[in-house]
Amino acid sequence: KKQLSTQAIVLNVKALKGRKNTLVMFAENLGKTPPNTALMRVTAGGKVYNITVESDKKKNGTIVFKWKE
């Protein structure tokens, strides 16, 4: 229940070993210019990953995290 804007939304999430860890962006509405698009910046293991996620009324943006040993 977060509104997309130019301000970053910070979520601290801990991945669980041995499981699929999934983050889903769901569009409650389409806003001014569909689809809803967000830049997700993930910091893990000292590295930074930039991922673009899109969602609309027919599909959700889904990111699956896998724990690498």
PDB file with one MODEL, atoms N, CA, C and O in Angstrom:
MODEL        1
ATOM      1  N   LYS A   1       0.824  -1.197   0.000  1.00  0.00           N
ATOM      2  CA  LYS A   1       0.000   0.000   0.000  1.00  0.00           C
ATOM      3  C   LYS A   1       0.866   1.259   0.000  1.00  0.00           C
ATOM      4  O   LYS A   1       0.656   2.171   0.800  1.00  0.00           O
ATOM      5  N   LYS A   2       1.835   1.295  -0.903  1.00  0.00           N
ATOM      6  CA  LYS A   2       2.712   2.458  -1.034  1.00  0.00           C
ATOM      7  C   LYS A   2       2.464   3.100  -2.390  1.00  0.00           C
ATOM      8  O   LYS A   2       2.294   2.403  -3.390  1.00  0.00           O
ATOM      9  N   GLN A   3       2.444   4.418  -2.423  1.00  0.00           N
ATOM     10  CA  GLN A   3       2.263   5.140  -3.670  1.00  0.00           C
ATOM     11  C   GLN A   3       3.622   5.397  -4.309  1.00  0.00           C
ATOM     12  O   GLN A   3       4.559   5.830  -3.638  1.00  0.00           O
ATOM     13  N   LEU A   4       3.725   5.128  -5.612  1.00  0.00           N
ATOM     14  CA  LEU A   4       4.974   5.391  -6.319  1.00  0.00           C
ATOM     15  C   LEU A   4       5.146   6.887  -6.509  1.00  0.00           C
ATOM     16  O   LEU A   4       4.194   7.595  -6.835  1.00  0.00           O
ATOM     17  N   SER A   5       6.370   7.364  -6.302  1.00  0.00           N
ATOM     18  CA  SER A   5       6.692   8.774  -6.500  1.00  0.00           C
ATOM     19  C   SER A   5       8.187   8.868  -6.792  1.00  0.00           C
ATOM     20  O   SER A   5       8.864   7.853  -6.958  1.00  0.00           O
ATOM     21  N   THR A   6       8.687  10.093  -6.852  1.00  0.00           N
ATOM     22  CA  THR A   6      10.124  10.262  -7.073  1.00  0.00           C
ATOM     23  C   THR A   6      10.916  10.029  -5.794  1.00  0.00           C
ATOM     24  O   THR A   6      12.139   9.897  -5.844  1.00  0.00           O
ATOM     25  N   GLN A   7      10.246   9.977  -4.655  1.00  0.00           N
ATOM     26  CA  GLN A   7      10.899   9.694  -3.378  1.00  0.00           C
ATOM     27  C   GLN A   7      11.040   8.187  -3.189  1.00  0.00           C
ATOM     28  O   GLN A   7      10.103   7.434  -3.456  1.00  0.00           O
ATOM     29  N   ALA A   8      12.183   7.758  -2.738  1.00  0.00           N
ATOM     30  CA  ALA A   8      12.440   6.324  -2.545  1.00  0.00           C
ATOM     31  C   ALA A   8      11.614   5.769  -1.389  1.00  0.00           C
ATOM     32  O   ALA A   8      11.430   6.428  -0.365  1.00  0.00           O
ATOM     33  N   ILE A   9      11.125   4.559  -1.569  1.00  0.00           N
ATOM     34  CA  ILE A   9      10.494   3.792  -0.499  1.00  0.00           C
ATOM     35  C   ILE A   9      11.538   2.772  -0.059  1.00  0.00           C
ATOM     36  O   ILE A   9      12.001   1.972  -0.873  1.00  0.00           O
ATOM     37  N   VAL A  10      11.907   2.792   1.199  1.00  0.00           N
ATOM     38  CA  VAL A  10      12.956   1.898   1.681  1.00  0.00           C
ATOM     39  C   VAL A  10      12.319   0.756   2.453  1.00  0.00           C
ATOM     40  O   VAL A  10      11.577   0.972   3.412  1.00  0.00           O
ATOM     41  N   LEU A  11      12.617  -0.462   2.023  1.00  0.00           N
ATOM     42  CA  LEU A  11      12.166  -1.669   2.717  1.00  0.00           C
ATOM     43  C   LEU A  11      13.398  -2.486   3.069  1.00  0.00           C
ATOM     44  O   LEU A  11      14.218  -2.775   2.197  1.00  0.00           O
ATOM     45  N   ASN A  12      13.534  -2.850   4.300  1.00  0.00           N
ATOM     46  CA  ASN A  12      14.609  -3.748   4.700  1.00  0.00           C
ATOM     47  C   ASN A  12      14.010  -5.137   4.835  1.00  0.00           C
ATOM     48  O   ASN A  12      13.172  -5.387   5.701  1.00  0.00           O
ATOM     49  N   VAL A  13      14.450  -6.034   3.969  1.00  0.00           N
ATOM     50  CA  VAL A  13      13.905  -7.387   3.920  1.00  0.00           C
ATOM     51  C   VAL A  13      15.045  -8.372   4.095  1.00  0.00           C
ATOM     52  O   VAL A  13      16.095  -8.231   3.468  1.00  0.00           O
ATOM     53  N   LYS A  14      14.847  -9.352   4.931  1.00  0.00           N
ATOM     54  CA  LYS A  14      15.860 -10.375   5.143  1.00  0.00           C
ATOM     55  C   LYS A  14      15.452 -11.630   4.365  1.00  0.00           C
ATOM     56  O   LYS A  14      14.378 -12.185   4.595  1.00  0.00           O
ATOM     57  N   ALA A  15      16.309 -12.069   3.451  1.00  0.00           N
ATOM     58  CA  ALA A  15      16.042 -13.272   2.666  1.00  0.00           C
ATOM     59  C   ALA A  15      16.257 -14.508   3.535  1.00  0.00           C
ATOM     60  O   ALA A  15      17.173 -14.552   4.357  1.00  0.00           O
ATOM     61  N   LEU A  16      15.415 -15.494   3.347  1.00  0.00           N
ATOM     62  CA  LEU A  16      15.526 -16.743   4.091  1.00  0.00           C
ATOM     63  C   LEU A  16      16.292 -17.772   3.270  1.00  0.00           C
ATOM     64  O   LEU A  16      15.973 -17.997   2.102  1.00  0.00           O
ATOM     65  N   LYS A  17      17.298 -18.394   3.873  1.00  0.00           N
ATOM     66  CA  LYS A  17      18.089 -19.416   3.190  1.00  0.00           C
ATOM     67  C   LYS A  17      17.209 -20.610   2.839  1.00  0.00           C
ATOM     68  O   LYS A  17      16.319 -20.986   3.601  1.00  0.00           O
ATOM     69  N   GLY A  18      17.472 -21.205   1.664  1.00  0.00           N
ATOM     70  CA  GLY A  18      16.782 -22.423   1.262  1.00  0.00           C
ATOM     71  C   GLY A  18      15.350 -22.211   0.797  1.00  0.00           C
ATOM     72  O   GLY A  18      14.625 -23.185   0.597  1.00  0.00           O
ATOM     73  N   ARG A  19      14.926 -20.975   0.622  1.00  0.00           N
ATOM     74  CA  ARG A  19      13.561 -20.670   0.173  1.00  0.00           C
ATOM     75  C   ARG A  19      13.592 -19.660  -0.956  1.00  0.00           C
ATOM     76  O   ARG A  19      14.560 -18.915  -1.110  1.00  0.00           O
ATOM     77  N   LYS A  20      12.512 -19.640  -1.758  1.00  0.00           N
ATOM     78  CA  LYS A  20      12.317 -18.577  -2.720  1.00  0.00           C
ATOM     79  C   LYS A  20      11.803 -17.377  -1.946  1.00  0.00           C
ATOM     80  O   LYS A  20      10.853 -17.498  -1.172  1.00  0.00           O
ATOM     81  N   ASN A  21      12.407 -16.245  -2.143  1.00  0.00           N
ATOM     82  CA  ASN A  21      11.971 -15.003  -1.517  1.00  0.00           C
ATOM     83  C   ASN A  21      11.426 -14.118  -2.626  1.00  0.00           C
ATOM     84  O   ASN A  21      12.166 -13.736  -3.533  1.00  0.00           O
ATOM     85  N   THR A  22      10.140 -13.787  -2.566  1.00  0.00           N
ATOM     86  CA  THR A  22       9.464 -13.101  -3.657  1.00  0.00           C
ATOM     87  C   THR A  22       8.932 -11.746  -3.196  1.00  0.00           C
ATOM     88  O   THR A  22       8.341 -11.633  -2.122  1.00  0.00           O
ATOM     89  N   LEU A  23       9.148 -10.727  -4.017  1.00  0.00           N
ATOM     90  CA  LEU A  23       8.602  -9.402  -3.781  1.00  0.00           C
ATOM     91  C   LEU A  23       7.734  -9.050  -4.987  1.00  0.00           C
ATOM     92  O   LEU A  23       8.195  -9.126  -6.126  1.00  0.00           O
ATOM     93  N   VAL A  24       6.483  -8.667  -4.744  1.00  0.00           N
ATOM     94  CA  VAL A  24       5.532  -8.406  -5.824  1.00  0.00           C
ATOM     95  C   VAL A  24       5.078  -6.952  -5.776  1.00  0.00           C
ATOM     96  O   VAL A  24       4.718  -6.443  -4.715  1.00  0.00           O
ATOM     97  N   MET A  25       5.097  -6.281  -6.939  1.00  0.00           N
ATOM     98  CA  MET A  25       4.529  -4.946  -7.068  1.00  0.00           C
ATOM     99  C   MET A  25       3.182  -5.093  -7.758  1.00  0.00           C
ATOM    100  O   MET A  25       3.107  -5.534  -8.905  1.00  0.00           O
ATOM    101  N   PHE A  26       2.124  -4.723  -7.056  1.00  0.00           N
ATOM    102  CA  PHE A  26       0.747  -4.875  -7.522  1.00  0.00           C
ATOM    103  C   PHE A  26       0.174  -3.491  -7.818  1.00  0.00           C
ATOM    104  O   PHE A  26       0.306  -2.580  -7.001  1.00  0.00           O
ATOM    105  N   ALA A  27      -0.469  -3.325  -8.992  1.00  0.00           N
ATOM    106  CA  ALA A  27      -1.062  -2.038  -9.361  1.00  0.00           C
ATOM    107  C   ALA A  27      -2.499  -1.950  -8.845  1.00  0.00           C
ATOM    108  O   ALA A  27      -3.377  -2.666  -9.329  1.00  0.00           O
ATOM    109  N   GLU A  28      -2.738  -1.087  -7.877  1.00  0.00           N
ATOM    110  CA  GLU A  28      -4.105  -0.850  -7.410  1.00  0.00           C
ATOM    111  C   GLU A  28      -4.847   0.055  -8.383  1.00  0.00           C
ATOM    112  O   GLU A  28      -6.071  -0.016  -8.489  1.00  0.00           O
ATOM    113  N   ASN A  29      -4.104   0.913  -9.099  1.00  0.00           N
ATOM    114  CA  ASN A  29      -4.657   1.723 -10.178  1.00  0.00           C
ATOM    115  C   ASN A  29      -3.536   1.961 -11.179  1.00  0.00           C
ATOM    116  O   ASN A  29      -2.386   1.610 -10.917  1.00  0.00           O
ATOM    117  N   LEU A  30      -3.859   2.552 -12.317  1.00  0.00           N
ATOM    118  CA  LEU A  30      -2.851   2.720 -13.362  1.00  0.00           C
ATOM    119  C   LEU A  30      -2.186   4.086 -13.346  1.00  0.00           C
ATOM    120  O   LEU A  30      -1.255   4.322 -14.116  1.00  0.00           O
ATOM    121  N   GLY A  31      -2.638   4.987 -12.491  1.00  0.00           N
ATOM    122  CA  GLY A  31      -2.026   6.304 -12.412  1.00  0.00           C
ATOM    123  C   GLY A  31      -2.223   7.099 -13.687  1.00  0.00           C
ATOM    124  O   GLY A  31      -3.140   6.822 -14.460  1.00  0.00           O
ATOM    125  N   LYS A  32      -1.368   8.085 -13.913  1.00  0.00           N
ATOM    126  CA  LYS A  32      -1.499   8.960 -15.081  1.00  0.00           C
ATOM    127  C   LYS A  32      -0.983   8.320 -16.363  1.00  0.00           C
ATOM    128  O   LYS A  32      -1.536   8.541 -17.440  1.00  0.00           O
ATOM    129  N   THR A  33       0.086   7.520 -16.243  1.00  0.00           N
ATOM    130  CA  THR A  33       0.719   6.929 -17.425  1.00  0.00           C
ATOM    131  C   THR A  33       1.018   5.458 -17.168  1.00  0.00           C
ATOM    132  O   THR A  33       2.054   5.132 -16.589  1.00  0.00           O
ATOM    133  N   PRO A  34       0.117   4.559 -17.593  1.00  0.00           N
ATOM    134  CA  PRO A  34       0.363   3.129 -17.380  1.00  0.00           C
ATOM    135  C   PRO A  34       1.505   2.624 -18.267  1.00  0.00           C
ATOM    136  O   PRO A  34       1.781   3.244 -19.294  1.00  0.00           O
ATOM    137  N   PRO A  35       2.169   1.543 -17.920  1.00  0.00           N
ATOM    138  CA  PRO A  35       2.008   0.781 -16.688  1.00  0.00           C
ATOM    139  C   PRO A  35       2.735   1.468 -15.529  1.00  0.00           C
ATOM    140  O   PRO A  35       3.509   2.399 -15.748  1.00  0.00           O
ATOM    141  N   ASN A  36       2.492   1.016 -14.313  1.00  0.00           N
ATOM    142  CA  ASN A  36       3.244   1.491 -13.154  1.00  0.00           C
ATOM    143  C   ASN A  36       4.663   0.951 -13.280  1.00  0.00           C
ATOM    144  O   ASN A  36       4.859  -0.247 -13.484  1.00  0.00           O
ATOM    145  N   THR A  37       5.637   1.818 -13.162  1.00  0.00           N
ATOM    146  CA  THR A  37       7.037   1.426 -13.304  1.00  0.00           C
ATOM    147  C   THR A  37       7.820   1.911 -12.095  1.00  0.00           C
ATOM    148  O   THR A  37       7.638   3.038 -11.633  1.00  0.00           O
ATOM    149  N   ALA A  38       8.693   1.050 -11.589  1.00  0.00           N
ATOM    150  CA  ALA A  38       9.518   1.423 -10.447  1.00  0.00           C
ATOM    151  C   ALA A  38      10.936   0.923 -10.650  1.00  0.00           C
ATOM    152  O   ALA A  38      11.156  -0.140 -11.230  1.00  0.00           O
ATOM    153  N   LEU A  39      11.896   1.701 -10.166  1.00  0.00           N
ATOM    154  CA  LEU A  39      13.276   1.263 -10.127  1.00  0.00           C
ATOM    155  C   LEU A  39      13.510   0.685  -8.743  1.00  0.00           C
ATOM    156  O   LEU A  39      13.324   1.369  -7.737  1.00  0.00           O
ATOM    157  N   MET A  40      13.916  -0.566  -8.697  1.00  0.00           N
ATOM    158  CA  MET A  40      14.212  -1.209  -7.426  1.00  0.00           C
ATOM    159  C   MET A  40      15.719  -1.329  -7.305  1.00  0.00           C
ATOM    160  O   MET A  40      16.380  -1.879  -8.186  1.00  0.00           O
ATOM    161  N   ARG A  41      16.257  -0.816  -6.216  1.00  0.00           N
ATOM    162  CA  ARG A  41      17.690  -0.927  -5.959  1.00  0.00           C
ATOM    163  C   ARG A  41      17.861  -1.909  -4.805  1.00  0.00           C
ATOM    164  O   ARG A  41      17.389  -1.674  -3.692  1.00  0.00           O
ATOM    165  N   VAL A  42      18.542  -3.003  -5.092  1.00  0.00           N
ATOM    166  CA  VAL A  42      18.754  -4.058  -4.104  1.00  0.00           C
ATOM    167  C   VAL A  42      20.217  -4.064  -3.700  1.00  0.00           C
ATOM    168  O   VAL A  42      21.105  -4.109  -4.552  1.00  0.00           O
ATOM    169  N   THR A  43      20.465  -4.020  -2.400  1.00  0.00           N
ATOM    170  CA  THR A  43      21.823  -4.137  -1.878  1.00  0.00           C
ATOM    171  C   THR A  43      21.926  -5.480  -1.176  1.00  0.00           C
ATOM    172  O   THR A  43      21.189  -5.755  -0.230  1.00  0.00           O
ATOM    173  N   ALA A  44      22.847  -6.317  -1.647  1.00  0.00           N
ATOM    174  CA  ALA A  44      23.011  -7.661  -1.075  1.00  0.00           C
ATOM    175  C   ALA A  44      24.465  -8.077  -1.197  1.00  0.00           C
ATOM    176  O   ALA A  44      25.072  -7.943  -2.259  1.00  0.00           O
ATOM    177  N   GLY A  45      25.014  -8.578  -0.115  1.00  0.00           N
ATOM    178  CA  GLY A  45      26.390  -9.063  -0.135  1.00  0.00           C
ATOM    179  C   GLY A  45      27.391  -8.012  -0.560  1.00  0.00           C
ATOM    180  O   GLY A  45      28.403  -8.332  -1.184  1.00  0.00           O
ATOM    181  N   GLY A  46      27.115  -6.742  -0.224  1.00  0.00           N
ATOM    182  CA  GLY A  46      28.039  -5.674  -0.576  1.00  0.00           C
ATOM    183  C   GLY A  46      27.919  -5.201  -2.013  1.00  0.00           C
ATOM    184  O   GLY A  46      28.674  -4.320  -2.427  1.00  0.00           O
ATOM    185  N   LYS A  47      26.994  -5.754  -2.790  1.00  0.00           N
ATOM    186  CA  LYS A  47      26.780  -5.353  -4.182  1.00  0.00           C
ATOM    187  C   LYS A  47      25.430  -4.660  -4.302  1.00  0.00           C
ATOM    188  O   LYS A  47      24.522  -4.903  -3.507  1.00  0.00           O
ATOM    189  N   VAL A  48      25.307  -3.788  -5.310  1.00  0.00           N
ATOM    190  CA  VAL A  48      24.059  -3.069  -5.570  1.00  0.00           C
ATOM    191  C   VAL A  48      23.541  -3.480  -6.941  1.00  0.00           C
ATOM    192  O   VAL A  48      24.287  -3.480  -7.920  1.00  0.00           O
ATOM    193  N   TYR A  49      22.256  -3.830  -7.007  1.00  0.00           N
ATOM    194  CA  TYR A  49      21.598  -4.236  -8.250  1.00  0.00           C
ATOM    195  C   TYR A  49      20.437  -3.285  -8.511  1.00  0.00           C
ATOM    196  O   TYR A  49      19.652  -3.005  -7.604  1.00  0.00           O
ATOM    197  N   ASN A  50      20.316  -2.780  -9.746  1.00  0.00           N
ATOM    198  CA  ASN A  50      19.200  -1.930 -10.143  1.00  0.00           C
ATOM    199  C   ASN A  50      18.274  -2.736 -11.055  1.00  0.00           C
ATOM    200  O   ASN A  50      18.708  -3.272 -12.075  1.00  0.00           O
ATOM    201  N   ILE A  51      17.005  -2.816 -10.680  1.00  0.00           N
ATOM    202  CA  ILE A  51      16.036  -3.635 -11.407  1.00  0.00           C
ATOM    203  C   ILE A  51      14.811  -2.783 -11.702  1.00  0.00           C
ATOM    204  O   ILE A  51      14.288  -2.124 -10.803  1.00  0.00           O
ATOM    205  N   THR A  52      14.344  -2.786 -12.946  1.00  0.00           N
ATOM    206  CA  THR A  52      13.116  -2.082 -13.307  1.00  0.00           C
ATOM    207  C   THR A  52      11.954  -3.058 -13.214  1.00  0.00           C
ATOM    208  O   THR A  52      12.008  -4.164 -13.751  1.00  0.00           O
ATOM    209  N   VAL A  53      10.894  -2.628 -12.519  1.00  0.00           N
ATOM    210  CA  VAL A  53       9.713  -3.469 -12.301  1.00  0.00           C
ATOM    211  C   VAL A  53       8.495  -2.738 -12.853  1.00  0.00           C
ATOM    212  O   VAL A  53       8.338  -1.536 -12.639  1.00  0.00           O
ATOM    213  N   GLU A  54       7.626  -3.471 -13.570  1.00  0.00           N
ATOM    214  CA  GLU A  54       6.386  -2.895 -14.108  1.00  0.00           C
ATOM    215  C   GLU A  54       5.197  -3.715 -13.652  1.00  0.00           C
ATOM    216  O   GLU A  54       5.291  -4.928 -13.468  1.00  0.00           O
ATOM    217  N   SER A  55       4.065  -3.025 -13.471  1.00  0.00           N
ATOM    218  CA  SER A  55       2.819  -3.736 -13.193  1.00  0.00           C
ATOM    219  C   SER A  55       1.662  -2.955 -13.798  1.00  0.00           C
ATOM    220  O   SER A  55       1.723  -1.734 -13.941  1.00  0.00           O
ATOM    221  N   ASP A  56       0.607  -3.684 -14.153  1.00  0.00           N
ATOM    222  CA  ASP A  56      -0.631  -3.065 -14.627  1.00  0.00           C
ATOM    223  C   ASP A  56      -1.791  -3.901 -14.098  1.00  0.00           C
ATOM    224  O   ASP A  56      -1.599  -4.715 -13.195  1.00  0.00           O
ATOM    225  N   LYS A  57      -2.968  -3.715 -14.633  1.00  0.00           N
ATOM    226  CA  LYS A  57      -4.140  -4.440 -14.123  1.00  0.00           C
ATOM    227  C   LYS A  57      -4.139  -5.921 -14.509  1.00  0.00           C
ATOM    228  O   LYS A  57      -4.907  -6.700 -13.945  1.00  0.00           O
ATOM    229  N   LYS A  58      -3.286  -6.323 -15.464  1.00  0.00           N
ATOM    230  CA  LYS A  58      -3.253  -7.720 -15.919  1.00  0.00           C
ATOM    231  C   LYS A  58      -2.047  -8.495 -15.408  1.00  0.00           C
ATOM    232  O   LYS A  58      -2.095  -9.722 -15.327  1.00  0.00           O
ATOM    233  N   LYS A  59      -0.960  -7.798 -15.061  1.00  0.00           N
ATOM    234  CA  LYS A  59       0.228  -8.508 -14.591  1.00  0.00           C
ATOM    235  C   LYS A  59       0.898  -7.728 -13.462  1.00  0.00           C
ATOM    236  O   LYS A  59       0.878  -6.498 -13.438  1.00  0.00           O
ATOM    237  N   ASN A  60       1.480  -8.459 -12.545  1.00  0.00           N
ATOM    238  CA  ASN A  60       2.220  -7.883 -11.424  1.00  0.00           C
ATOM    239  C   ASN A  60       3.708  -7.935 -11.731  1.00  0.00           C
ATOM    240  O   ASN A  60       4.181  -8.833 -12.428  1.00  0.00           O
ATOM    241  N   GLY A  61       4.438  -6.964 -11.204  1.00  0.00           N
ATOM    242  CA  GLY A  61       5.895  -7.007 -11.295  1.00  0.00           C
ATOM    243  C   GLY A  61       6.404  -7.874 -10.157  1.00  0.00           C
ATOM    244  O   GLY A  61       6.128  -7.591  -8.991  1.00  0.00           O
ATOM    245  N   THR A  62       7.141  -8.923 -10.480  1.00  0.00           N
ATOM    246  CA  THR A  62       7.593  -9.884  -9.471  1.00  0.00           C
ATOM    247  C   THR A  62       9.097 -10.065  -9.549  1.00  0.00           C
ATOM    248  O   THR A  62       9.658 -10.265 -10.627  1.00  0.00           O
ATOM    249  N   ILE A  63       9.744  -9.992  -8.391  1.00  0.00           N
ATOM    250  CA  ILE A  63      11.172 -10.242  -8.281  1.00  0.00           C
ATOM    251  C   ILE A  63      11.350 -11.431  -7.345  1.00  0.00           C
ATOM    252  O   ILE A  63      10.794 -11.452  -6.247  1.00  0.00           O
ATOM    253  N   VAL A  64      12.131 -12.426  -7.785  1.00  0.00           N
ATOM    254  CA  VAL A  64      12.412 -13.598  -6.953  1.00  0.00           C
ATOM    255  C   VAL A  64      13.881 -13.537  -6.552  1.00  0.00           C
ATOM    256  O   VAL A  64      14.766 -13.448  -7.403  1.00  0.00           O
ATOM    257  N   PHE A  65      14.126 -13.584  -5.255  1.00  0.00           N
ATOM    258  CA  PHE A  65      15.485 -13.578  -4.713  1.00  0.00           C
ATOM    259  C   PHE A  65      15.889 -15.001  -4.375  1.00  0.00           C
ATOM    260  O   PHE A  65      15.128 -15.740  -3.751  1.00  0.00           O
ATOM    261  N   LYS A  66      17.092 -15.384  -4.791  1.00  0.00           N
ATOM    262  CA  LYS A  66      17.621 -16.700  -4.440  1.00  0.00           C
ATOM    263  C   LYS A  66      18.901 -16.498  -3.661  1.00  0.00           C
ATOM    264  O   LYS A  66      19.775 -15.732  -4.067  1.00  0.00           O
ATOM    265  N   TRP A  67      19.008 -17.188  -2.542  1.00  0.00           N
ATOM    266  CA  TRP A  67      20.181 -17.087  -1.683  1.00  0.00           C
ATOM    267  C   TRP A  67      21.334 -17.852  -2.330  1.00  0.00           C
ATOM    268  O   TRP A  67      21.205 -19.046  -2.602  1.00  0.00           O
ATOM    269  N   LYS A  68      22.467 -17.174  -2.581  1.00  0.00           N
ATOM    270  CA  LYS A  68      23.647 -17.805  -3.155  1.00  0.00           C
ATOM    271  C   LYS A  68      24.668 -18.008  -2.060  1.00  0.00           C
ATOM    272  O   LYS A  68      24.971 -17.080  -1.310  1.00  0.00           O
ATOM    273  N   GLU A  69      25.192 -19.193  -1.961  1.00  0.00           N
ATOM    274  CA  GLU A  69      26.213 -19.482  -0.929  1.00  0.00           C
ATOM    275  C   GLU A  69      27.596 -19.319  -1.517  1.00  0.00           C
ATOM    276  O   GLU A  69      28.590 -19.515  -0.819  1.00  0.00           O
TER     277      GLU A  69
ENDMDL
END
